[in-house]
Protein backbone atom coordinates (compact mmCIF):
# COMPACT_ATOMS: atom_id res chain seq x y z
CA UNK A 1 0.00 0.00 0.00
CA UNK A 2 1.25 3.44 -0.86
CA UNK A 3 2.38 5.60 2.12
CA UNK A 4 0.15 8.46 0.97
CA UNK A 5 -2.93 6.21 0.95
CA UNK A 6 -1.97 4.74 4.34
CA UNK A 7 -1.46 8.24 5.83
CA UNK A 8 -4.85 9.37 4.46
CA UNK A 9 -6.52 6.27 5.87
CA UNK A 10 -4.98 6.77 9.32
CA UNK A 11 -5.86 10.49 9.22
CA UNK A 12 -9.47 9.67 8.36
CA UNK A 13 -9.76 7.11 11.15
CA UNK A 14 -8.16 9.53 13.66
CA UNK A 15 -10.52 12.32 12.62
CA UNK A 16 -13.56 10.07 12.94
CA UNK A 17 -12.42 8.85 16.37
CA UNK A 18 -11.85 12.40 17.62
CA UNK A 19 -15.25 13.41 16.28
CA UNK A 20 -16.96 10.48 18.06
CA UNK A 21 -15.19 11.22 21.34
CA UNK A 22 -16.11 14.91 21.11
CA UNK A 23 -19.74 14.07 20.36
CA UNK A 24 -19.84 11.68 23.33
CA UNK A 25 -18.57 14.28 25.81
CA UNK A 26 -20.77 17.07 24.42
CA UNK A 27 -23.84 14.79 24.68
CA UNK A 28 -22.89 13.74 28.21
CA UNK A 29 -22.51 17.39 29.24
CA UNK A 30 -25.89 18.32 27.72
CA UNK A 31 -27.59 15.44 29.54
CA UNK A 32 -26.01 16.52 32.84
CA UNK A 33 -27.27 20.08 32.29
CA UNK A 34 -30.79 18.83 31.44
CA UNK A 35 -30.88 16.65 34.58
CA UNK A 36 -29.85 19.63 36.71
CA UNK A 37 -32.62 21.77 35.15
CA UNK A 38 -35.17 18.96 35.64
CA UNK A 39 -34.17 18.53 39.31
CA UNK A 40 -34.52 22.24 39.98
CA UNK A 41 -37.86 22.41 38.16
CA UNK A 42 -39.08 19.35 40.06
CA UNK A 43 -38.26 20.89 43.45
CA UNK A 44 -39.93 24.20 42.56
CA UNK A 45 -43.05 22.56 41.08
CA UNK A 46 -43.32 20.12 43.98
CA UNK A 47 -43.22 23.03 46.44
CA UNK A 48 -46.01 24.82 44.55
CA UNK A 49 -48.08 21.66 44.32
CA UNK A 50 -47.69 21.04 48.04
CA UNK A 51 -49.69 24.22 48.73
CA UNK A 52 -52.09 24.00 45.79
CA UNK A 53 -52.95 20.30 45.88
CA UNK A 54 -51.48 18.30 48.81
CA UNK A 55 -52.97 15.00 47.57
CA UNK A 56 -51.29 15.34 44.16
CA UNK A 57 -48.04 16.35 45.90
CA UNK A 58 -48.20 13.19 48.03
CA UNK A 59 -48.61 11.05 44.89
CA UNK A 60 -45.70 12.82 43.21
CA UNK A 61 -43.55 12.34 46.32
CA UNK A 62 -44.25 8.58 46.27
CA UNK A 63 -43.27 8.32 42.60
CA UNK A 64 -40.00 10.22 42.91
CA UNK A 65 -39.11 9.42 46.52
CA UNK A 66 -35.53 8.83 47.60
CA UNK A 67 -36.42 7.92 51.16
CA UNK A 68 -39.24 6.86 53.44
CA UNK A 69 -39.69 8.15 56.98
CA UNK A 70 -41.79 5.98 59.28
CA UNK A 71 -43.06 7.56 62.50
CA UNK A 72 -43.83 5.01 65.23
CA UNK A 73 -46.33 5.47 68.05
CA UNK A 74 -45.57 4.66 71.71
CA UNK A 75 -46.49 0.99 71.10
CA UNK A 76 -44.12 0.70 68.11
CA UNK A 77 -46.89 0.66 65.51
CA UNK A 78 -46.68 2.76 62.36
CA UNK A 79 -48.32 6.11 63.13
CA UNK A 80 -47.52 7.69 59.76
CA UNK A 81 -45.29 7.48 56.68
CA UNK A 82 -43.69 10.31 54.74
CA UNK A 83 -41.82 10.16 51.44
CA UNK A 84 -38.80 12.38 50.85
CA UNK A 85 -38.93 13.60 47.25
CA UNK A 86 -35.68 14.10 45.36
CA UNK A 87 -34.12 17.55 45.94
CA UNK A 88 -36.74 18.49 48.54
CA UNK A 89 -36.78 19.06 52.29
CA UNK A 90 -39.19 17.91 54.98
CA UNK A 91 -39.40 19.81 58.25
CA UNK A 92 -40.31 18.05 61.49
CA UNK A 93 -41.54 19.38 64.81
CA UNK A 94 -44.60 20.18 66.93
CA UNK A 95 -45.78 23.16 64.82
CA UNK A 96 -48.65 22.32 62.50
CA UNK A 97 -46.84 24.11 59.65
CA UNK A 98 -44.14 21.39 59.61
CA UNK A 99 -44.27 18.74 56.91
CA UNK A 100 -44.09 16.13 59.68
CA UNK A 101 -46.22 17.40 62.55
CA UNK A 102 -45.52 15.51 65.79
CA UNK A 103 -47.74 15.77 68.86
CA UNK A 104 -45.01 14.67 71.31
CA UNK A 105 -44.59 17.52 73.85
CA UNK A 106 -40.88 16.66 74.21
CA UNK A 107 -40.25 17.52 70.54
CA UNK A 108 -39.37 21.15 69.73
CA UNK A 109 -41.73 23.20 67.57
CA UNK A 110 -39.09 23.35 64.82
CA UNK A 111 -37.02 20.31 65.73
CA UNK A 112 -35.22 19.55 62.47
CA UNK A 113 -35.26 18.95 58.74
CA UNK A 114 -34.71 15.97 56.43
CA UNK A 115 -33.00 16.85 53.15
CA UNK A 116 -31.03 15.45 50.24
CA UNK A 117 -27.36 16.35 49.67
CA UNK A 118 -24.82 14.67 47.40
CA UNK A 119 -26.78 11.41 46.92
CA UNK A 120 -27.38 11.14 50.67
CA UNK A 121 -30.38 11.83 52.89
CA UNK A 122 -29.42 13.97 55.86
CA UNK A 123 -31.12 15.07 59.07
CA UNK A 124 -30.26 18.41 60.64
CA UNK A 125 -31.34 19.61 64.05
CA UNK A 126 -32.56 23.19 64.04
CA UNK A 127 -32.62 24.06 67.74
CA UNK A 128 -34.21 21.31 69.79
CA UNK A 129 -34.50 21.46 73.54
CA UNK A 130 -34.02 17.69 73.63
CA UNK A 131 -31.17 16.30 71.54
CA UNK A 132 -31.91 13.96 68.64
CA UNK A 133 -30.62 10.42 69.07
CA UNK A 134 -29.33 8.67 65.92
CA UNK A 135 -28.89 4.90 66.28
CA UNK A 136 -28.40 5.25 70.04
CA UNK A 137 -26.03 8.25 69.99
CA UNK A 138 -26.78 12.00 70.19
CA UNK A 139 -26.11 13.83 66.93
CA UNK A 140 -24.06 16.98 66.62
CA UNK A 141 -26.39 19.16 64.50
CA UNK A 142 -26.38 16.95 61.36
CA UNK A 143 -26.21 13.27 60.40
CA UNK A 144 -26.26 11.12 57.27
CA UNK A 145 -29.10 8.58 57.21
CA UNK A 146 -28.89 5.03 55.83
CA UNK A 147 -31.54 2.34 55.47
CA UNK A 148 -32.63 0.99 58.82
CA UNK A 149 -31.42 4.02 60.81
CA UNK A 150 -33.46 5.09 63.81
CA UNK A 151 -33.90 8.62 65.12
CA UNK A 152 -35.45 9.52 68.45
CA UNK A 153 -36.89 13.03 68.61
CA UNK A 154 -38.06 13.69 72.16
CA UNK A 155 -39.88 10.41 72.84
CA UNK A 156 -40.86 9.77 69.21
CA UNK A 157 -39.18 6.99 67.22
CA UNK A 158 -38.60 7.65 63.53
CA UNK A 159 -37.18 5.03 61.16
CA UNK A 160 -35.61 5.75 57.77
CA UNK A 161 -35.51 3.57 54.63
CA UNK A 162 -33.70 4.47 51.41
CA UNK A 163 -35.69 3.99 48.22
CA UNK A 164 -33.62 3.45 45.10
N, CA and C atoms as an extended XYZ file, in Angstrom:
492
Properties=species:S:1:pos:R:3:atomname:S:1:resname:S:1:resid:I:1 pbc="F F F"
N         0.855       -1.175        0.000 N   UNK     1
C         0.000        0.000        0.000 CA  UNK     1
C         0.896        1.231        0.000 C   UNK     1
N         0.500        2.203       -0.743 N   UNK     2
C         1.252        3.444       -0.863 CA  UNK     2
C         1.204        4.201        0.474 C   UNK     2
N         2.309        4.841        0.857 N   UNK     3
C         2.383        5.596        2.115 CA  UNK     3
C         1.377        6.735        2.158 C   UNK     3
N         1.103        7.353        1.037 N   UNK     4
C         0.147        8.455        0.974 CA  UNK     4
C        -1.262        7.956        1.279 C   UNK     4
N        -1.607        6.802        0.711 N   UNK     5
C        -2.928        6.211        0.948 CA  UNK     5
C        -3.041        5.789        2.414 C   UNK     5
N        -1.989        5.187        2.951 N   UNK     6
C        -1.969        4.745        4.343 CA  UNK     6
C        -2.100        5.943        5.280 C   UNK     6
N        -1.384        7.030        5.012 N   UNK     7
C        -1.461        8.242        5.832 CA  UNK     7
C        -2.870        8.833        5.784 C   UNK     7
N        -3.493        8.842        4.608 N   UNK     8
C        -4.851        9.368        4.464 CA  UNK     8
C        -5.851        8.509        5.234 C   UNK     8
N        -5.644        7.198        5.163 N   UNK     9
C        -6.523        6.273        5.874 CA  UNK     9
C        -6.411        6.467        7.383 C   UNK     9
N        -5.195        6.554        7.873 N   UNK    10
C        -4.976        6.766        9.318 CA  UNK    10
C        -5.531        8.122        9.727 C   UNK    10
N        -5.320        9.150        8.926 N   UNK    11
C        -5.861       10.486        9.219 CA  UNK    11
C        -7.371       10.480        9.282 C   UNK    11
N        -8.004        9.756        8.368 N   UNK    12
C        -9.467        9.670        8.355 CA  UNK    12
C       -10.000        8.956        9.583 C   UNK    12
N        -9.343        7.863        9.961 N   UNK    13
C        -9.761        7.106       11.154 CA  UNK    13
C        -9.567        7.961       12.401 C   UNK    13
N        -8.429        8.663       12.499 N   UNK    14
C        -8.161        9.528       13.658 CA  UNK    14
C        -9.212       10.628       13.756 C   UNK    14
N        -9.520       11.243       12.626 N   UNK    15
C       -10.519       12.316       12.617 CA  UNK    15
C       -11.887       11.818       13.049 C   UNK    15
N       -12.267       10.646       12.569 N   UNK    16
C       -13.562       10.071       12.938 CA  UNK    16
C       -13.593        9.731       14.425 C   UNK    16
N       -12.495        9.203       14.946 N   UNK    17
C       -12.418        8.850       16.370 CA  UNK    17
C       -12.522       10.101       17.229 C   UNK    17
N       -11.795       11.136       16.876 N   UNK    18
C       -11.849       12.398       17.622 CA  UNK    18
C       -13.256       12.979       17.569 C   UNK    18
N       -13.887       12.903       16.434 N   UNK    19
C       -15.252       13.409       16.284 CA  UNK    19
C       -16.223       12.634       17.174 C   UNK    19
N       -16.082       11.304       17.209 N   UNK    20
C       -16.956       10.476       18.059 CA  UNK    20
C       -16.746       10.788       19.535 C   UNK    20
N       -15.490       10.917       19.938 N   UNK    21
C       -15.194       11.220       21.343 CA  UNK    21
C       -15.750       12.592       21.711 C   UNK    21
N       -15.576       13.571       20.853 N   UNK    22
C       -16.108       14.912       21.110 CA  UNK    22
C       -17.625       14.879       21.233 C   UNK    22
N       -18.274       14.180       20.320 N   UNK    23
C       -19.739       14.065       20.361 CA  UNK    23
C       -20.199       13.417       21.653 C   UNK    23
N       -19.487       12.383       22.086 N   UNK    24
C       -19.836       11.676       23.330 CA  UNK    24
C       -19.801       12.633       24.519 C   UNK    24
N       -18.698       13.384       24.668 N   UNK    25
C       -18.568       14.279       25.810 CA  UNK    25
C       -19.540       15.452       25.753 C   UNK    25
N       -19.802       15.972       24.569 N   UNK    26
C       -20.774       17.065       24.422 CA  UNK    26
C       -22.174       16.566       24.799 C   UNK    26
N       -22.544       15.371       24.350 N   UNK    27
C       -23.844       14.792       24.683 CA  UNK    27
C       -23.953       14.547       26.185 C   UNK    27
N       -22.894       14.015       26.776 N   UNK    28
C       -22.892       13.740       28.211 CA  UNK    28
C       -23.068       15.040       29.002 C   UNK    28
N       -22.397       16.095       28.587 N   UNK    29
C       -22.513       17.391       29.243 CA  UNK    29
C       -23.930       17.947       29.114 C   UNK    29
N       -24.518       17.837       27.928 N   UNK    30
C       -25.893       18.316       27.716 CA  UNK    30
C       -26.878       17.557       28.596 C   UNK    30
N       -26.699       16.243       28.703 N   UNK    31
C       -27.587       15.435       29.543 CA  UNK    31
C       -27.459       15.863       31.002 C   UNK    31
N       -26.236       16.085       31.456 N   UNK    32
C       -26.007       16.518       32.836 CA  UNK    32
C       -26.701       17.854       33.105 C   UNK    32
N       -26.616       18.786       32.145 N   UNK    33
C       -27.275       20.078       32.288 CA  UNK    33
C       -28.795       19.916       32.330 C   UNK    33
N       -29.341       19.057       31.469 N   UNK    34
C       -30.788       18.825       31.436 CA  UNK    34
C       -31.275       18.205       32.751 C   UNK    34
N       -30.510       17.270       33.299 N   UNK    35
C       -30.878       16.645       34.577 CA  UNK    35
C       -30.896       17.693       35.687 C   UNK    35
N       -29.903       18.568       35.695 N   UNK    36
C       -29.849       19.627       36.706 CA  UNK    36
C       -31.069       20.542       36.602 C   UNK    36
N       -31.434       20.924       35.380 N   UNK    37
C       -32.616       21.768       35.153 CA  UNK    37
C       -33.876       21.031       35.612 C   UNK    37
N       -33.993       19.743       35.254 N   UNK    38
C       -35.174       18.961       35.639 CA  UNK    38
C       -35.277       18.878       37.156 C   UNK    38
N       -34.159       18.629       37.843 N   UNK    39
C       -34.173       18.530       39.307 CA  UNK    39
C       -34.630       19.831       39.944 C   UNK    39
N       -34.128       20.943       39.447 N   UNK    40
C       -34.523       22.245       39.984 CA  UNK    40
C       -36.004       22.495       39.716 C   UNK    40
N       -36.447       22.238       38.497 N   UNK    41
C       -37.862       22.412       38.155 CA  UNK    41
C       -38.745       21.516       39.018 C   UNK    41
N       -38.299       20.277       39.243 N   UNK    42
C       -39.080       19.349       40.056 CA  UNK    42
C       -39.266       19.909       41.460 C   UNK    42
N       -38.180       20.370       42.083 N   UNK    43
C       -38.263       20.886       43.451 CA  UNK    43
C       -39.193       22.090       43.531 C   UNK    43
N       -39.083       22.997       42.567 N   UNK    44
C       -39.933       24.199       42.559 CA  UNK    44
C       -41.395       23.811       42.353 C   UNK    44
N       -41.664       22.965       41.360 N   UNK    45
C       -43.046       22.563       41.077 CA  UNK    45
C       -43.648       21.735       42.207 C   UNK    45
N       -42.832       20.896       42.845 N   UNK    46
C       -43.325       20.117       43.982 CA  UNK    46
C       -43.722       21.050       45.121 C   UNK    46
N       -42.911       22.068       45.377 N   UNK    47
C       -43.224       23.030       46.442 CA  UNK    47
C       -44.540       23.747       46.163 C   UNK    47
N       -44.747       24.163       44.922 N   UNK    48
C       -46.010       24.818       44.550 CA  UNK    48
C       -47.188       23.870       44.732 C   UNK    48
N       -47.011       22.646       44.255 N   UNK    49
C       -48.082       21.658       44.317 CA  UNK    49
C       -48.451       21.314       45.757 C   UNK    49
N       -47.457       21.346       46.632 N   UNK    50
C       -47.689       21.041       48.042 CA  UNK    50
C       -48.735       21.977       48.637 C   UNK    50
N       -48.714       23.247       48.231 N   UNK    51
C       -49.689       24.218       48.730 CA  UNK    51
C       -50.998       24.175       47.952 C   UNK    51
N       -50.904       23.965       46.636 N   UNK    52
C       -52.094       24.004       45.787 CA  UNK    52
C       -52.917       22.722       45.838 C   UNK    52
N       -52.253       21.582       45.913 N   UNK    53
C       -52.954       20.299       45.885 CA  UNK    53
C       -52.141       19.254       46.660 C   UNK    53
N       -52.285       19.212       47.983 N   UNK    54
C       -51.483       18.305       48.809 CA  UNK    54
C       -51.613       16.825       48.426 C   UNK    54
N       -52.793       16.406       47.962 N   UNK    55
C       -52.972       14.998       47.570 CA  UNK    55
C       -52.122       14.662       46.343 C   UNK    55
N       -52.113       15.552       45.356 N   UNK    56
C       -51.290       15.337       44.161 CA  UNK    56
C       -49.804       15.383       44.517 C   UNK    56
N       -49.435       16.267       45.447 N   UNK    57
C       -48.036       16.353       45.896 CA  UNK    57
C       -47.611       15.053       46.575 C   UNK    57
N       -48.510       14.459       47.356 N   UNK    58
C       -48.199       13.187       48.030 CA  UNK    58
C       -47.976       12.076       47.005 C   UNK    58
N       -48.798       12.051       45.959 N   UNK    59
C       -48.613       11.049       44.894 CA  UNK    59
C       -47.288       11.257       44.172 C   UNK    59
N       -46.959       12.496       43.875 N   UNK    60
C       -45.702       12.817       43.209 CA  UNK    60
C       -44.515       12.422       44.093 C   UNK    60
N       -44.622       12.692       45.378 N   UNK    61
C       -43.552       12.337       46.317 CA  UNK    61
C       -43.317       10.830       46.316 C   UNK    61
N       -44.391       10.047       46.297 N   UNK    62
C       -44.246        8.581       46.272 CA  UNK    62
C       -43.536        8.118       45.004 C   UNK    62
N       -43.858        8.727       43.876 N   UNK    63
C       -43.272        8.315       42.602 CA  UNK    63
C       -41.787        8.634       42.517 C   UNK    63
N       -41.377        9.774       43.051 N   UNK    64
C       -39.999       10.223       42.911 CA  UNK    64
C       -39.248       10.218       44.244 C   UNK    64
N       -39.699        9.424       45.183 N   UNK    65
C       -39.109        9.416       46.522 CA  UNK    65
C       -37.713        8.807       46.527 C   UNK    65
N       -36.874        9.373       47.381 N   UNK    66
C       -35.535        8.826       47.603 CA  UNK    66
C       -35.438        8.198       48.979 C   UNK    66
N       -36.437        8.469       49.809 N   UNK    67
C       -36.422        7.918       51.160 CA  UNK    67
C       -37.816        7.875       51.748 C   UNK    67
N       -37.972        7.012       52.735 N   UNK    68
C       -39.238        6.857       53.444 CA  UNK    68
C       -38.984        7.046       54.930 C   UNK    68
N       -39.771        7.909       55.546 N   UNK    69
C       -39.693        8.152       56.979 CA  UNK    69
C       -40.923        7.514       57.611 C   UNK    69
N       -40.690        6.648       58.585 N   UNK    70
C       -41.788        5.980       59.276 CA  UNK    70
C       -41.796        6.467       60.720 C   UNK    70
N       -42.902        7.092       61.124 N   UNK    71
C       -43.060        7.561       62.499 CA  UNK    71
C       -43.806        6.476       63.266 C   UNK    71
N       -43.227        6.066       64.390 N   UNK    72
C       -43.829        5.013       65.230 CA  UNK    72
C       -44.546        5.641       66.417 C   UNK    72
N       -45.649        5.007       66.852 N   UNK    73
C       -46.333        5.470       68.050 CA  UNK    73
C       -45.670        4.850       69.281 C   UNK    73
N       -46.202        5.143       70.471 N   UNK    74
C       -45.565        4.664       71.709 CA  UNK    74
C       -45.556        3.142       71.823 C   UNK    74
N       -46.444        2.457       71.073 N   UNK    75
C       -46.490        0.993       71.096 CA  UNK    75
C       -45.631        0.369       69.994 C   UNK    75
N       -44.972        1.202       69.192 N   UNK    76
C       -44.121        0.701       68.113 CA  UNK    76
C       -44.840        0.471       66.796 C   UNK    76
N       -46.127        0.801       66.754 N   UNK    77
C       -46.889        0.658       65.513 CA  UNK    77
C       -46.638        1.857       64.593 C   UNK    77
N       -46.848        1.665       63.311 N   UNK    78
C       -46.683        2.756       62.355 CA  UNK    78
C       -47.778        3.797       62.570 C   UNK    78
N       -47.370        5.010       62.935 N   UNK    79
C       -48.322        6.107       63.126 CA  UNK    79
C       -48.529        6.848       61.816 C   UNK    79
N       -47.430        6.987       61.031 N   UNK    80
C       -47.523        7.691       59.760 CA  UNK    80
C       -46.280        7.414       58.925 C   UNK    80
N       -46.406        7.642       57.608 N   UNK    81
C       -45.289        7.479       56.683 CA  UNK    81
C       -45.178        8.740       55.836 C   UNK    81
N       -43.941        9.136       55.562 N   UNK    82
C       -43.686       10.315       54.740 CA  UNK    82
C       -42.602        9.976       53.731 C   UNK    82
N       -42.823       10.364       52.485 N   UNK    83
C       -41.825       10.157       51.440 CA  UNK    83
C       -40.987       11.422       51.291 C   UNK    83
N       -39.684       11.238       51.089 N   UNK    84
C       -38.801       12.379       50.848 CA  UNK    84
C       -38.569       12.459       49.348 C   UNK    84
N       -39.150       13.455       48.688 N   UNK    85
C       -38.927       13.598       47.245 CA  UNK    85
C       -37.501       14.062       46.960 C   UNK    85
N       -37.006       13.710       45.802 N   UNK    86
C       -35.675       14.101       45.357 CA  UNK    86
C       -35.544       15.620       45.369 C   UNK    86
N       -34.452       16.123       45.895 N   UNK    87
C       -34.116       17.548       45.941 CA  UNK    87
C       -35.081       18.379       46.785 C   UNK    87
N       -35.794       17.762       47.712 N   UNK    88
C       -36.742       18.494       48.545 CA  UNK    88
C       -36.398       18.297       50.019 C   UNK    88
N       -37.002       19.128       50.852 N   UNK    89
C       -36.778       19.064       52.293 CA  UNK    89
C       -38.100       18.788       52.989 C   UNK    89
N       -38.018       18.117       54.137 N   UNK    90
C       -39.187       17.908       54.984 CA  UNK    90
C       -38.840       18.382       56.390 C   UNK    90
N       -39.622       19.324       56.894 N   UNK    91
C       -39.397       19.815       58.253 CA  UNK    91
C       -40.181       18.948       59.237 C   UNK    91
N       -39.659       18.856       60.465 N   UNK    92
C       -40.306       18.046       61.491 CA  UNK    92
C       -40.301       18.814       62.814 C   UNK    92
N       -41.417       18.713       63.525 N   UNK    93
C       -41.542       19.382       64.814 CA  UNK    93
C       -42.995       19.398       65.264 C   UNK    93
N       -43.248       20.117       66.369 N   UNK    94
C       -44.601       20.180       66.930 CA  UNK    94
C       -45.508       21.172       66.201 C   UNK    94
N       -44.944       22.170       65.509 N   UNK    95
C       -45.780       23.156       64.822 CA  UNK    95
C       -46.566       22.496       63.701 C   UNK    95
N       -47.797       22.902       63.547 N   UNK    96
C       -48.650       22.318       62.502 CA  UNK    96
C       -48.164       22.677       61.098 C   UNK    96
N       -47.362       23.724       60.960 N   UNK    97
C       -46.837       24.113       59.650 CA  UNK    97
C       -45.733       23.179       59.159 C   UNK    97
N       -45.191       22.328       60.023 N   UNK    98
C       -44.140       21.393       59.611 CA  UNK    98
C       -44.715       20.335       58.679 C   UNK    98
N       -43.848       19.818       57.796 N   UNK    99
C       -44.267       18.736       56.905 CA  UNK    99
C       -44.604       17.484       57.711 C   UNK    99
N       -43.838       17.244       58.764 N   UNK   100
C       -44.089       16.131       59.685 CA  UNK   100
C       -44.419       16.759       61.028 C   UNK   100
N       -45.701       16.749       61.348 N   UNK   101
C       -46.215       17.404       62.551 CA  UNK   101
C       -46.337       16.351       63.650 C   UNK   101
N       -45.505       16.470       64.691 N   UNK   102
C       -45.521       15.507       65.792 CA  UNK   102
C       -46.243       16.113       66.995 C   UNK   102
N       -46.990       15.286       67.697 N   UNK   103
C       -47.736       15.774       68.863 CA  UNK   103
C       -46.983       15.561       70.175 C   UNK   103
N       -45.834       14.943       70.123 N   UNK   104
C       -45.013       14.669       71.305 CA  UNK   104
C       -44.573       15.990       71.940 C   UNK   104
N       -44.957       16.248       73.209 N   UNK   105
C       -44.590       17.524       73.847 CA  UNK   105
C       -43.091       17.667       74.103 C   UNK   105
N       -42.323       16.580       73.999 N   UNK   106
C       -40.877       16.661       74.210 CA  UNK   106
C       -40.116       16.981       72.920 C   UNK   106
N       -40.846       17.138       71.818 N   UNK   107
C       -40.253       17.521       70.537 CA  UNK   107
C       -40.380       19.036       70.404 C   UNK   107
N       -39.335       19.690       69.927 N   UNK   108
C       -39.373       21.149       69.730 CA  UNK   108
C       -40.341       21.509       68.607 C   UNK   108
N       -40.801       22.756       68.616 N   UNK   109
C       -41.729       23.200       67.569 CA  UNK   109
C       -41.097       23.081       66.184 C   UNK   109
N       -39.853       23.488       66.062 N   UNK   110
C       -39.090       23.352       64.816 CA  UNK   110
C       -37.872       22.492       65.138 C   UNK   110
N       -38.069       21.201       65.241 N   UNK   111
C       -37.023       20.305       65.729 CA  UNK   111
C       -35.899       20.110       64.711 C   UNK   111
N       -36.270       19.819       63.453 N   UNK   112
C       -35.219       19.554       62.466 CA  UNK   112
C       -35.771       19.456       61.059 C   UNK   112
N       -34.887       19.051       60.145 N   UNK   113
C       -35.262       18.949       58.736 CA  UNK   113
C       -34.533       17.764       58.090 C   UNK   113
N       -35.278       17.027       57.263 N   UNK   114
C       -34.708       15.965       56.430 CA  UNK   114
C       -34.453       16.582       55.064 C   UNK   114
N       -33.296       16.306       54.472 N   UNK   115
C       -33.002       16.849       53.151 CA  UNK   115
C       -32.027       15.947       52.407 C   UNK   115
N       -31.857       16.241       51.141 N   UNK   116
C       -31.026       15.455       50.238 CA  UNK   116
C       -29.794       16.264       49.872 C   UNK   116
N       -28.599       15.662       50.044 N   UNK   117
C       -27.363       16.348       49.667 CA  UNK   117
C       -26.346       15.321       49.163 C   UNK   117
N       -25.877       15.519       47.945 N   UNK   118
C       -24.825       14.665       47.399 CA  UNK   118
C       -25.148       13.182       47.429 C   UNK   118
N       -26.331       12.809       46.956 N   UNK   119
C       -26.782       11.409       46.919 CA  UNK   119
C       -26.980       10.801       48.298 C   UNK   119
N       -27.162       11.633       49.319 N   UNK   120
C       -27.382       11.142       50.675 CA  UNK   120
C       -28.558       11.879       51.291 C   UNK   120
N       -29.315       11.175       52.122 N   UNK   121
C       -30.376       11.829       52.889 CA  UNK   121
C       -29.767       12.201       54.235 C   UNK   121
N       -29.992       13.439       54.635 N   UNK   122
C       -29.420       13.968       55.863 CA  UNK   122
C       -30.545       14.415       56.801 C   UNK   122
N       -30.222       14.466       58.100 N   UNK   123
C       -31.124       15.072       59.071 CA  UNK   123
C       -30.330       16.131       59.808 C   UNK   123
N       -30.922       17.324       59.921 N   UNK   124
C       -30.263       18.414       60.638 CA  UNK   124
C       -31.171       18.918       61.739 C   UNK   124
N       -30.617       18.999       62.947 N   UNK   125
C       -31.345       19.605       64.054 CA  UNK   125
C       -31.371       21.110       63.846 C   UNK   125
N       -32.492       21.738       64.170 N   UNK   126
C       -32.565       23.191       64.036 CA  UNK   126
C       -32.232       23.859       65.362 C   UNK   126
N       -32.946       23.545       66.402 N   UNK   127
C       -32.619       24.060       67.742 CA  UNK   127
C       -33.491       23.355       68.776 C   UNK   127
N       -33.340       22.046       68.862 N   UNK   128
C       -34.214       21.313       69.787 CA  UNK   128
C       -33.798       21.485       71.246 C   UNK   128
N       -34.792       21.457       72.111 N   UNK   129
C       -34.500       21.460       73.544 CA  UNK   129
C       -33.939       20.090       73.939 C   UNK   129
N       -34.511       19.042       73.376 N   UNK   130
C       -34.025       17.685       73.626 CA  UNK   130
C       -33.233       17.226       72.414 C   UNK   130
N       -32.029       16.737       72.630 N   UNK   131
C       -31.166       16.298       71.538 CA  UNK   131
C       -31.804       15.148       70.763 C   UNK   131
N       -31.469       15.062       69.491 N   UNK   132
C       -31.913       13.964       68.638 CA  UNK   132
C       -30.920       12.818       68.794 C   UNK   132
N       -31.449       11.614       68.946 N   UNK   133
C       -30.616       10.420       69.071 CA  UNK   133
C       -30.649        9.683       67.733 C   UNK   133
N       -29.463        9.377       67.204 N   UNK   134
C       -29.327        8.672       65.924 CA  UNK   134
C       -28.647        7.338       66.192 C   UNK   134
N       -29.403        6.248       66.024 N   UNK   135
C       -28.889        4.898       66.280 CA  UNK   135
C       -28.220        4.792       67.653 C   UNK   135
N       -28.863        5.372       68.667 N   UNK   136
C       -28.398        5.247       70.045 CA  UNK   136
C       -27.419        6.309       70.513 C   UNK   136
N       -27.002        7.213       69.614 N   UNK   137
C       -26.032        8.248       69.988 CA  UNK   137
C       -26.570        9.629       69.639 C   UNK   137
N       -26.327       10.630       70.512 N   UNK   138
C       -26.777       11.997       70.193 CA  UNK   138
C       -26.047       12.523       68.958 C   UNK   138
N       -26.768       13.269       68.116 N   UNK   139
C       -26.109       13.831       66.928 CA  UNK   139
C       -25.587       15.223       67.254 C   UNK   139
N       -24.619       15.637       66.484 N   UNK   140
C       -24.056       16.976       66.624 CA  UNK   140
C       -24.534       17.809       65.442 C   UNK   140
N       -25.748       18.304       65.508 N   UNK   141
C       -26.388       19.155       64.497 CA  UNK   141
C       -26.856       18.443       63.232 C   UNK   141
N       -26.035       17.535       62.649 N   UNK   142
C       -26.384       16.950       61.358 CA  UNK   142
C       -25.891       15.508       61.292 C   UNK   142
N       -26.653       14.662       60.587 N   UNK   143
C       -26.209       13.274       60.404 CA  UNK   143
C       -26.690       12.749       59.052 C   UNK   143
N       -25.944       11.798       58.531 N   UNK   144
C       -26.263       11.118       57.269 CA  UNK   144
C       -27.100        9.891       57.624 C   UNK   144
N       -28.212        9.695       56.924 N   UNK   145
C       -29.102        8.575       57.206 CA  UNK   145
C       -28.906        7.453       56.187 C   UNK   145
N       -28.954        6.219       56.681 N   UNK   146
C       -28.887        5.033       55.827 CA  UNK   146
C       -30.094        4.156       56.135 C   UNK   146
N       -30.398        3.235       55.249 N   UNK   147
C       -31.542        2.341       55.468 CA  UNK   147
C       -31.439        1.652       56.822 C   UNK   147
N       -32.565        1.657       57.523 N   UNK   148
C       -32.626        0.995       58.821 CA  UNK   148
C       -32.260        1.885       59.992 C   UNK   148
N       -31.794        3.118       59.725 N   UNK   149
C       -31.420        4.023       60.812 CA  UNK   149
C       -32.652        4.419       61.614 C   UNK   149
N       -32.398        4.667       62.905 N   UNK   150
C       -33.461        5.087       63.813 CA  UNK   150
C       -33.081        6.426       64.439 C   UNK   150
N       -34.054        7.334       64.460 N   UNK   151
C       -33.899        8.625       65.119 CA  UNK   151
C       -34.910        8.689       66.255 C   UNK   151
N       -34.510        9.271       67.359 N   UNK   152
C       -35.447        9.524       68.446 CA  UNK   152
C       -35.480       11.028       68.657 C   UNK   152
N       -36.647       11.601       68.409 N   UNK   153
C       -36.889       13.030       68.615 CA  UNK   153
C       -37.795       13.128       69.819 C   UNK   153
N       -37.298       13.686       70.912 N   UNK   154
C       -38.065       13.687       72.156 CA  UNK   154
C       -38.277       12.247       72.579 C   UNK   154
N       -39.545       11.809       72.541 N   UNK   155
C       -39.878       10.407       72.840 CA  UNK   155
C       -40.422        9.686       71.613 C   UNK   155
N       -40.303       10.322       70.444 N   UNK   156
C       -40.862        9.775       69.212 CA  UNK   156
C       -39.781        9.039       68.423 C   UNK   156
N       -40.103        7.792       68.030 N   UNK   157
C       -39.182        6.994       67.217 CA  UNK   157
C       -39.509        7.195       65.749 C   UNK   157
N       -38.464        7.492       64.961 N   UNK   158
C       -38.597        7.647       63.532 CA  UNK   158
C       -37.595        6.706       62.872 C   UNK   158
N       -38.060        5.933       61.893 N   UNK   159
C       -37.178        5.031       61.155 CA  UNK   159
C       -37.051        5.528       59.728 C   UNK   159
N       -35.873        5.285       59.132 N   UNK   160
C       -35.608        5.747       57.770 CA  UNK   160
C       -35.273        4.560       56.875 C   UNK   160
N       -35.835        4.579       55.656 N   UNK   161
C       -35.506        3.575       54.629 CA  UNK   161
C       -35.189        4.289       53.332 C   UNK   161
N       -34.052        3.921       52.722 N   UNK   162
C       -33.701        4.466       51.410 CA  UNK   162
C       -34.553        3.790       50.347 C   UNK   162
N       -34.950        4.532       49.347 N   UNK   163
C       -35.691        3.991       48.220 CA  UNK   163
C       -34.901        4.285       46.969 C   UNK   163
N       -34.403        3.246       46.338 N   UNK   164
C       -33.616        3.451       45.101 CA  UNK   164
C       -34.071        2.533       44.037 C   UNK   164
